[in-house]
Amino acid sequence: MRSGNAIVFLLLSMRSAIKARWKSSNPLTLFLYGLHSQFQCLPIAIGQLSYYYHRWRGQRRRLIEYKMPN
């Protein structure tokens, strides 16, 4: 199952690289761009799953404040 996930991940990375051919002509740069495009989706998916998990359990998440009140 893990190898199947890795294959899908690499195929999605290659798809992103092909669609970004207008950005560069270097295949390595395009492949790294494709990998980055897929890796950046992981934290988003984790956050969404966490939201639905806590909503299902009836728990309320706290708001994260990055600025300290004056």
Order of alpha helices (4+ residues) and beta strands (2+ residues): alpha-alpha-alpha
